[in-house]
């Protein structure tokens, strides 16, 4: 008997649907006509044991116990799902072949592996266990996946990485929470001060941004525009480019702070001859944005529809499990396996028959175009989120489901359009020894951009380009003017120089979109230059599966609150961050952890090389906590719903 162990019932039913019929439904399993069986977990069936399982004395929170570090780790069945673990125990004994059918990610791998280990599977039965990777619950996709099973042993590093993450989170969260809660009581704070290796640095980002805004003092800066005309009286403007000699009068962002200097330039260029010193015209193109990962979809949906990260994830889960309209949503990849390109015509047909509105007033997608999205080297256990081959009945979807489905489908269709093509011209002008510059942009062919609503600047709305550094508004405005035909050496006339006074703006409060953007590109917020060198641009804080839950957790624990679309830290949140050592509140340490965990999953690092330094640093942090009181929390009232007990097992969020 082959026993397929799925992560949850919906996936189990999808596997059973393609096995020989008739089926016999039993308690927590489905038996196929050929004798094979499908069963399932219900999320994690096991959880990390509480500290008092290691020593009854740990039931009381005392500083002298810390840090608590188990010699031998214990897992315990979760009380609510113990009966399903019993079902699996019996089926595993009967089975001659096991198949891990957890979700195609780090957590899904561990979730089933830990059950197999807990049930004592060893020897050939363990070595011959297969891995089934399903990212689309429609029957044809499940059948394809069944024909492409791999040895579960290939995924040991992925499981080890997830295990290291789980244990590290338990060690750090439990010990640091106990330490700071106990210290908090000494200054009169009566709530639990929850500290986590991801949630706390994330809270730190918000607190520091809020404080930066509170302490911000606006200052004036100055720009100079030259109003230029050709001999044919064709007009355009160019902006002054301050020279190195102006550096003492500029801030670190290159803005001129001296009004007198700018006034002098404006006066000097008024009613003077000018000369074109350089004309650079380039034909450029921009490829279609890649299909979505979960985070990129959450960011776009937050910008376009004001949806929270959790709302997007929950909607995706429904589209994946109930409607079977999109592939596995908890993906951190924006690429697709090359073999999937063969299904493109069917997927396109399904999208257009169910959501033809996407291509109204546009050319039809060309299934022969193969974008850079198809790249096996960038696909591991899971691929980008795309529509399935199932035709969507749009009228049966909720408003949110429709929005997310259309967003995913549009991003997929964009892969089958040519690049957006345009020409860009940059003109440099010399006036009285001062350098001025202007740009102009002319569209040649919309390509994929015709699928997206466009704003006045010609940028696609709702298309995730993957670029965090978009052109500034000034550059966009500058590029909108139409330039006359100009050539190097051409004489111009500079009219009255225009002095423009502007004010520096405070940074903006975080929103769901920008906070998710910070989590996915955490490299920008790491303070230690040595750690920043190690990290890749794509290294993030948390994982695709956990980010929405972490943000929601900070709201639930009243560390964060919402004011419209903005996210701000509460008094408790600020007090906690200002009581902790800097290393616990910046993303440096946890970003490095994530990088190391990723290295374990790719066989580039060992479990012990990650855990040993972690335990050493934890001992130092606990000593540090005991040496100072969290005075920033003095006089701060704990929220009424402050919880009394904290469980430290990090669970994968479920819809």
JODAJO-V867375 format. One record per residue. N is the residue number from 1. PHI is phi as a letter, one per 40 degrees, with the letter a starting at -180 (* if undefined). PSI is psi in whole degrees, 0 to 359 (none if undefined). Layout:
n-><N & N>
phi-><PHI & PHI>
psi-><PSI & PSI>
//
This chain:
n-><1 & 2 & 3 & 4 & 5 & 6 & 7 & 8 & 9 & 10 & 11 & 12 & 13 & 14 & 15 & 16 & 17 & 18 & 19 & 20 & 21 & 22 & 23 & 24 & 25 & 26 & 27 & 28 & 29 & 30 & 31 & 32 & 33 & 34 & 35 & 36 & 37 & 38 & 39 & 40 & 41 & 42 & 43 & 44 & 45 & 46 & 47 & 48 & 49 & 50 & 51 & 52 & 53 & 54 & 55 & 56 & 57 & 58 & 59 & 60 & 61 & 62 & 63 & 64 & 65 & 66 & 67 & 68 & 69 & 70 & 71 & 72 & 73 & 74 & 75 & 76 & 77 & 78 & 79 & 80 & 81 & 82 & 83 & 84 & 85 & 86 & 87 & 88 & 89 & 90 & 91 & 92 & 93 & 94 & 95 & 96 & 97 & 98 & 99 & 100 & 101 & 102 & 103 & 104 & 105 & 106 & 107 & 108 & 109 & 110 & 111 & 112 & 113 & 114 & 115 & 116 & 117 & 118 & 119 & 120 & 121 & 122 & 123 & 124 & 125 & 126 & 127 & 128 & 129 & 130 & 131 & 132 & 133 & 134 & 135 & 136 & 137 & 138 & 139 & 140 & 141 & 142 & 143 & 144 & 145 & 146 & 147 & 148 & 149 & 150 & 151 & 152 & 153 & 154 & 155 & 156 & 157 & 158 & 159 & 160 & 161 & 162 & 163 & 164 & 165 & 166 & 167 & 168 & 169 & 170 & 171 & 172 & 173 & 174 & 175 & 176 & 177 & 178 & 179 & 180 & 181 & 182 & 183 & 184 & 185 & 186 & 187 & 188 & 189 & 190 & 191 & 192 & 193 & 194 & 195 & 196 & 197 & 198 & 199 & 200 & 201 & 202 & 203 & 204 & 205 & 206 & 207 & 208 & 209 & 210 & 211 & 212 & 213 & 214 & 215 & 216 & 217 & 218 & 219 & 220 & 221 & 222 & 223 & 224 & 225 & 226 & 227 & 228 & 229 & 230 & 231 & 232 & 233 & 234 & 235 & 236 & 237 & 238 & 239 & 240 & 241 & 242 & 243 & 244 & 245 & 246 & 247 & 248 & 249 & 250 & 251 & 252 & 253 & 254 & 255 & 256 & 257 & 258 & 259 & 260 & 261 & 262 & 263 & 264 & 265 & 266 & 267 & 268 & 269 & 270 & 271 & 272 & 273 & 274 & 275 & 276 & 277 & 278 & 279 & 280 & 281 & 282 & 283 & 284 & 285 & 286 & 287 & 288 & 289 & 290 & 291 & 292 & 293 & 294 & 295 & 296 & 297 & 298 & 299 & 300 & 301 & 302 & 303 & 304 & 305 & 306 & 307 & 308 & 309 & 310 & 311 & 312 & 313 & 314 & 315 & 316 & 317 & 318 & 319 & 320 & 321 & 322 & 323 & 324 & 325 & 326 & 327 & 328 & 329 & 330 & 331 & 332 & 333 & 334 & 335 & 336 & 337 & 338 & 339 & 340 & 341 & 342 & 343 & 344 & 345 & 346 & 347 & 348 & 349 & 350 & 351 & 352 & 353 & 354 & 355 & 356 & 357 & 358 & 359 & 360 & 361 & 362 & 363 & 364 & 365 & 366 & 367 & 368 & 369 & 370 & 371 & 372 & 373 & 374 & 375 & 376 & 377 & 378 & 379 & 380 & 381 & 382 & 383 & 384 & 385 & 386 & 387 & 388 & 389 & 390 & 391 & 392 & 393 & 394 & 395 & 396 & 397 & 398 & 399 & 400 & 401 & 402 & 403 & 404 & 405 & 406 & 407 & 408 & 409 & 410 & 411 & 412 & 413 & 414 & 415 & 416 & 417 & 418 & 419 & 420 & 421 & 422 & 423 & 424 & 425 & 426 & 427 & 428 & 429 & 430 & 431 & 432 & 433 & 434 & 435 & 436 & 437 & 438 & 439 & 440 & 441 & 442 & 443 & 444 & 445 & 446 & 447 & 448 & 449 & 450 & 451 & 452 & 453 & 454 & 455 & 456 & 457 & 458 & 459 & 460 & 461 & 462 & 463 & 464 & 465 & 466 & 467 & 468 & 469 & 470 & 471 & 472 & 473 & 474 & 475 & 476 & 477 & 478 & 479 & 480 & 481 & 482 & 483 & 484 & 485 & 486 & 487 & 488 & 489 & 490 & 491 & 492 & 493 & 494 & 495 & 496 & 497 & 498 & 499 & 500 & 501 & 502 & 503 & 504 & 505 & 506 & 507 & 508 & 509 & 510 & 511 & 512 & 513 & 514 & 515 & 516 & 517 & 518 & 519 & 520 & 521 & 522 & 523 & 524 & 525 & 526 & 527 & 528 & 529 & 530 & 531 & 532 & 533 & 534 & 535 & 536 & 537 & 538 & 539 & 540 & 541 & 542 & 543 & 544 & 545 & 546 & 547 & 548 & 549 & 550 & 551 & 552 & 553 & 554 & 555 & 556 & 557 & 558 & 559 & 560 & 561 & 562 & 563 & 564 & 565 & 566 & 567 & 568 & 569 & 570 & 571 & 572 & 573 & 574 & 575 & 576 & 577 & 578 & 579 & 580 & 581 & 582 & 583 & 584 & 585 & 586 & 587 & 588 & 589 & 590 & 591 & 592 & 593 & 594 & 595 & 596 & 597 & 598 & 599 & 600 & 601 & 602 & 603 & 604 & 605 & 606 & 607 & 608 & 609 & 610 & 611 & 612 & 613 & 614 & 615 & 616 & 617 & 618 & 619 & 620 & 621 & 622 & 623 & 624 & 625 & 626 & 627 & 628 & 629 & 630 & 631 & 632 & 633 & 634 & 635 & 636 & 637 & 638 & 639 & 640 & 641 & 642 & 643 & 644 & 645 & 646 & 647 & 648 & 649 & 650 & 651 & 652 & 653 & 654 & 655>
phi-><* & c & b & c & b & c & c & a & d & c & c & d & c & c & c & d & d & b & c & d & b & c & b & b & c & b & c & g & a & b & c & c & c & c & g & c & b & b & b & a & c & b & g & c & c & b & a & c & c & c & d & c & c & c & a & d & c & c & c & c & c & b & c & c & c & c & c & c & b & c & c & b & c & b & b & b & c & c & d & c & b & d & c & c & c & c & d & c & d & c & c & c & c & c & c & c & a & b & b & c & b & c & d & c & a & d & c & c & c & c & d & c & d & c & c & d & c & c & c & g & c & a & g & c & c & c & c & c & c & b & b & b & b & b & b & a & c & c & d & c & c & c & c & c & c & c & c & b & c & b & c & c & c & d & b & d & d & c & c & c & c & c & c & c & c & c & c & c & c & c & d & c & c & c & c & c & c & c & c & c & c & c & c & c & c & c & b & g & c & b & c & c & c & c & b & b & c & b & c & c & c & c & c & d & d & c & c & c & c & c & c & c & c & d & c & c & b & c & b & c & b & b & b & b & b & c & c & b & b & c & c & c & g & c & b & a & b & b & b & c & b & d & c & c & c & c & d & c & b & b & c & c & c & g & c & c & c & c & c & d & c & c & c & c & c & d & c & c & c & c & f & b & c & b & b & c & c & a & b & b & b & b & c & b & a & b & c & d & c & c & d & c & c & c & c & c & c & c & c & c & c & c & c & c & b & g & c & c & d & c & c & c & c & c & c & c & d & c & c & c & c & c & c & f & b & b & c & d & c & c & c & b & b & b & b & b & c & d & c & c & c & c & c & d & d & c & c & c & d & c & c & c & c & c & a & c & d & c & b & c & g & b & c & c & c & b & c & c & c & b & c & c & c & c & a & d & c & b & b & b & c & a & b & d & c & b & c & c & c & c & c & c & c & d & c & c & c & c & d & c & c & c & d & c & c & c & c & c & c & c & c & c & d & d & c & b & b & c & c & c & b & a & b & b & b & b & b & b & b & b & b & f & g & c & c & b & a & a & b & a & b & b & c & b & a & c & f & c & c & c & c & b & d & b & c & c & c & g & c & c & c & g & b & c & c & g & c & c & b & c & c & c & c & c & c & c & c & c & c & c & c & c & c & c & c & b & a & d & g & c & c & b & b & c & c & c & c & b & c & b & b & b & b & c & b & c & c & c & c & c & b & d & c & c & c & c & c & c & c & c & b & c & d & c & b & c & c & c & c & c & c & c & c & c & c & c & d & c & c & b & b & g & b & d & c & b & c & c & c & c & c & c & c & c & c & c & c & f & c & b & a & b & b & g & c & c & b & b & c & c & c & c & d & c & c & c & c & c & b & c & c & d & c & c & b & b & c & d & c & c & c & c & d & c & c & c & c & c & c & c & c & b & g & b & a & b & d & c & c & c & c & c & c & c & c & c & c & c & d & c & c & c & d & c & c & c & c & a & c & c & c & c & c & c & g & c & c & c & c & c & c & d & c & c & b & b & c & b & c & c & b & c & c & b & c>
psi-><128 & 129 & 116 & 121 & 104 & 165 & 327 & 166 & 321 & 320 & 321 & 316 & 324 & 323 & 313 & 326 & 335 & 3 & 158 & 138 & 160 & 157 & 152 & 115 & 129 & 192 & 106 & 21 & 166 & 127 & 128 & 166 & 333 & 5 & 350 & 159 & 144 & 127 & 185 & 159 & 175 & 75 & 207 & 123 & 344 & 155 & 159 & 136 & 149 & 159 & 324 & 351 & 337 & 327 & 123 & 335 & 335 & 355 & 326 & 136 & 110 & 138 & 327 & 345 & 341 & 147 & 143 & 117 & 109 & 140 & 318 & 121 & 143 & 138 & 144 & 143 & 140 & 130 & 319 & 336 & 20 & 324 & 324 & 328 & 323 & 319 & 312 & 325 & 313 & 318 & 322 & 322 & 321 & 329 & 144 & 341 & 132 & 146 & 120 & 114 & 40 & 164 & 152 & 65 & 179 & 313 & 321 & 325 & 311 & 321 & 316 & 320 & 321 & 330 & 315 & 318 & 317 & 328 & 5 & 24 & 130 & 178 & 216 & 323 & 321 & 315 & 332 & 4 & 136 & 162 & 125 & 120 & 110 & 124 & 5 & 123 & 4 & 146 & 315 & 325 & 321 & 318 & 317 & 318 & 322 & 333 & 359 & 30 & 150 & 168 & 136 & 338 & 331 & 336 & 11 & 315 & 324 & 317 & 319 & 320 & 315 & 322 & 317 & 318 & 315 & 314 & 321 & 318 & 320 & 310 & 310 & 310 & 313 & 312 & 315 & 323 & 315 & 316 & 311 & 333 & 316 & 319 & 324 & 323 & 330 & 339 & 12 & 3 & 122 & 2 & 175 & 129 & 92 & 126 & 133 & 157 & 344 & 313 & 323 & 314 & 326 & 316 & 321 & 321 & 316 & 316 & 314 & 324 & 316 & 317 & 325 & 320 & 316 & 322 & 2 & 135 & 116 & 146 & 154 & 145 & 166 & 141 & 158 & 129 & 135 & 127 & 107 & 147 & 148 & 178 & 335 & 11 & 26 & 132 & 146 & 168 & 156 & 148 & 140 & 136 & 99 & 143 & 175 & 332 & 341 & 353 & 318 & 343 & 14 & 157 & 182 & 344 & 10 & 19 & 138 & 123 & 348 & 113 & 321 & 318 & 312 & 320 & 319 & 318 & 314 & 319 & 318 & 331 & 355 & 130 & 52 & 156 & 152 & 161 & 137 & 119 & 341 & 138 & 116 & 113 & 126 & 138 & 127 & 163 & 153 & 122 & 162 & 145 & 148 & 158 & 170 & 143 & 173 & 314 & 317 & 325 & 317 & 320 & 313 & 319 & 328 & 318 & 317 & 321 & 359 & 27 & 141 & 163 & 319 & 322 & 320 & 314 & 314 & 319 & 318 & 317 & 320 & 316 & 328 & 310 & 310 & 310 & 340 & 39 & 342 & 162 & 177 & 122 & 342 & 47 & 142 & 9 & 147 & 20 & 167 & 147 & 144 & 323 & 339 & 341 & 332 & 334 & 357 & 314 & 319 & 319 & 316 & 314 & 318 & 318 & 313 & 328 & 332 & 333 & 56 & 341 & 337 & 333 & 15 & 136 & 20 & 160 & 159 & 147 & 148 & 106 & 351 & 340 & 129 & 106 & 177 & 358 & 330 & 103 & 100 & 329 & 343 & 14 & 130 & 248 & 332 & 163 & 183 & 159 & 120 & 167 & 156 & 182 & 4 & 132 & 132 & 133 & 88 & 324 & 341 & 354 & 151 & 169 & 315 & 319 & 319 & 315 & 313 & 319 & 313 & 324 & 313 & 316 & 318 & 317 & 326 & 313 & 328 & 337 & 343 & 29 & 153 & 168 & 157 & 125 & 139 & 163 & 144 & 130 & 130 & 132 & 128 & 137 & 140 & 125 & 115 & 41 & 354 & 144 & 133 & 153 & 147 & 159 & 156 & 146 & 136 & 124 & 137 & 315 & 127 & 326 & 229 & 338 & 342 & 342 & 341 & 143 & 140 & 140 & 182 & 337 & 1 & 14 & 142 & 130 & 140 & 8 & 121 & 108 & 340 & 0 & 127 & 340 & 81 & 162 & 147 & 161 & 322 & 317 & 319 & 313 & 318 & 320 & 351 & 337 & 150 & 129 & 143 & 170 & 121 & 154 & 157 & 136 & 352 & 139 & 140 & 171 & 131 & 117 & 213 & 124 & 139 & 117 & 126 & 123 & 130 & 165 & 137 & 144 & 142 & 151 & 157 & 149 & 153 & 149 & 177 & 316 & 313 & 331 & 319 & 321 & 322 & 321 & 324 & 338 & 55 & 342 & 325 & 339 & 358 & 131 & 331 & 116 & 330 & 319 & 321 & 327 & 325 & 324 & 149 & 162 & 333 & 354 & 138 & 178 & 119 & 186 & 170 & 320 & 338 & 343 & 315 & 318 & 324 & 316 & 314 & 325 & 321 & 329 & 316 & 324 & 10 & 29 & 335 & 156 & 164 & 141 & 94 & 234 & 347 & 151 & 125 & 157 & 144 & 175 & 320 & 316 & 316 & 316 & 319 & 311 & 321 & 359 & 343 & 157 & 151 & 321 & 335 & 346 & 355 & 157 & 0 & 305 & 311 & 330 & 322 & 321 & 310 & 321 & 318 & 321 & 320 & 322 & 323 & 316 & 337 & 14 & 25 & 358 & 160 & 154 & 311 & 328 & 343 & 315 & 322 & 307 & 331 & 314 & 322 & 315 & 329 & 318 & 319 & 318 & 322 & 319 & 317 & 319 & 321 & 344 & 353 & 148 & 145 & 72 & 338 & 345 & 2 & 125 & 355 & 131 & 133 & 143 & 153 & 327 & 18 & 124 & 153 & 331 & 143 & 125 & 141 & 5 & 122 & 120 & 149 & 132 & 137 & 150 & none>
//
